[in-house]
């Protein structure tokens, strides 16, 4: 089989295509690049998360910030016990319930390390800076930082605060070319027992993927449509590129 032409393919994708060959193997340069990318992906999974530093980075928004860790007490437990990452610690649950209001909140934004703490630190603050002005008429709950969180923790956090919608921003599972990619998951009427079919996801948020400003537009459109329709998930189709944001 003949070699694929390198330039036409690699002009459009960062995927490992048309790498060439040295005999029956990869060229040495491409092999070293693969090993470096693999090491970066592994490092992203194990990198420590710094909630205090992230809180400092978010202070400019002028909003109260709450810490709400999951029941996973450390990184190894978090990686080995996904179920604990979906449940709030008892202390965090009580702390959030104490912040409920009589009218409730329109939505809560949660920032978490997920499987890439660097994504939370690098992409979270600029995404919020672009997103919050688009939702300035909403009654926003305190920002929540949730160490060792899985996606479904948004249901427990949103339910504890009495929020009508929840948005969790967390590091995605690193790929070989994207160790710092952030994912955004939103759910209408957060409560324990919600399934993933009830969520909408905006993924690959990073400068080399979906830039924060474009991601903020898409997320705000989904939130507004979800509130208008009264649901989220597979029945809420993303047509944000075809329809403008309307209040």
N, C-alpha and C positions, 0 to 999 in steps of 0.2 A: 504493500500500500504506500503510495507516494505521500511525502510530507505535505501538510496543509500550509498554504501561504500565511506567513506570520502577520504581516502588517494589516491586511484588511480585517482580520478577526480581532486582533489586539487593539485596534483603534477604537473598538466599541465596548470592550469588556476588560475588566481586571482579572477575570477568571484565568486559570492556568490552561490556556489552549495554545496550540501551535508553538510549543516550547523548543522544538528541534530535538535532536538526539545525538548522542556520541556512541556509535555502534548500536547496541541494543539497549542503551541506558539514556537517562537524562544528561544533558550537559552539566558539568560540575557547578556552574554558576546557578542554574535553576534548582539543583538539588540543595545547595546552601540556602537559597532564598526560601525554599519550602520549609527547611528545618528552622529558619529564623521565624517564619510566620507561625509555625506550629508552637515554637517556644513562647511567642508573644500571646498566643491564644491560651496556652496553659497558665501563663503568668496572670492574665486577666482574670481567670477563674479564681485564683488563689490570692489575688491582691487584697490587702486589708482595706476595709471601708472606714472612712473617718467622718462620722455624723457631725461632730463638732465643727470641723472645717467646712462641711457643706452648709451647715446652719449659718456660718459667718458669710458665706458666699450669697446666701439668700436674704440676708438682713436688709439689703437695699430695697426690697419690695415693701418693707414696713408692715409686714404681717406677722402675727404671733406664729411661733413654730413649736410643734409638739414632737417629742420622741416617742415612738410606739414600736418597740421591737417585737419580733415574733417569738415563738417558744423555742426556736433554735438558738442555743446559747453561744455557739461559736461556729467558725467556718466549716470545720469537718462535719459537725452535726448537721449543719444546713445542707451540705452537699449529699450527705447520706440519708437524711430524713426529710424529704420534700414535704411530708405531711405537717411537720412542725413549722415549716415556713409559711403555711397557710393559716396558722392560728395565732392570735394575739397572746402575748403574755398576760396573765391575770392583772398585773399592775398597770400595764398599758391600757387594757380594756376599761378599768376603773377610771383612769386618767381621762380617757376620751369621753366616757359617759358623763363625767363631771363638767365637760365643756359643751354639752348639749344646750340648745336654746329652745324657747317655747315655739318659735316659728320654724325651727330647723334651718338647715343650710341648703342652698341650691346644689352645691357640689364641693367635694374635697379633692385636693391634689396631694398625692403621696409620692415621695421620692425614695427609691430603694436601690440597694446595690445589685440585687439579682445575681446574675452570673458574670457581671463585669462592673466592678466598683469604679473603674476608670471612666466608664460610660456615664455613670451617674454624676461624677465630678465634672467631666468635660462637657457633656451635652445637656445635663439637667438645667443649670442656671441660664444659659442662653435660650433654651426652649421656653422656660417660664417667662423670661423677659419679653419674648415675642408673643406668648399666649395670653398672659393675664390682661394686657390692654384690650384684647379682642372680646373679653368677657367681663368688662368693668362694671356692667349693670347687674351681674350675678352676685348673690349673697354667698361669698366664699368662706368656707370654714378655715380654721387655722391650717397652715401648711403642716404636713406630717412627714417626718423622716422615719423610715421603717427599716432598720437593719435586718438582714437575713430574711427578706420577704420573698415569697412566691406571689404570683399574680393574684390568686384568690384571696390574699390577705386584704385586698381592697374591699371585699364584701364585709368582713368583720369590722374594718375601720369605718367604712361608710355607715354601717348599721349602728355602731356604737355612737357616732356623732349625730345620727339622725339626718344624714345627708341624702338628698334625692338622686344624686349621681356621684360616682367616684371615678377618678382618673389616677392610675398608678403609672409612674415613669420608672423603669428599671432596666438595668443592663441585660442585654440579650446574650444568649449563648454565643460565645465568640466563634466567628468563622476564621478561616485561614487568612482572609484578607480584611477582616473587620473585627478587631479585638475591642473596639470602643463604641459599639453600636448600641443605641438606646431604643427600647420599645415602649410604646404608650398604649395602655389598655383602658378602655372606658366601659362602664356598666351603668345602666339605669336601674334605680331602686336596688342599691347594694344590700345584700343580706346573705347570711350563711346558707349554702345549698344551691346558690346560683351555679349554672354550668358554663363552660367556656362558650357554648353556643349563644349565650346571652351577652357576650362581650364583643366589642369592636377593637381591632388592633391596627395601629400605625407603627410600622417597623422600619429598621435601617436608618434611624435618625442619627446622622453624623455628617460632617462637611463633605465627605466623599460619597455619601448616599443621598438621603433626603435631608436637605439643610433645615436648621431649626425654624426659619421663617416659613418655609413651605409646610413643614410639619405642623406648626401652630395653626396655620390656615385650615388644614385638613381636620385637625383635632377639634378646633372651635366649631367648624361646620357640623361635624358629627355630634358634638354635644348639643348644639342648638336644634338639630333635627331630632335627636333623641328626646329632648324635652318637649318639642312640638308634638311628636307622635306618641310619646308615652312608652317607648321601648327602645332597646338596643340589641345588638347581636346580628345574627344572620339575616334577619328581616330588614335591617337598616343598611341600605346599599349606599356606598360612598360615591356620590356624584359631585363632589366638591369642586372639581375642575370645570364642571359645566354649569353650576349654579352658584350665585354669589352668597356670601354670608348676609343674613337678614336678621339683625337684632337679637 
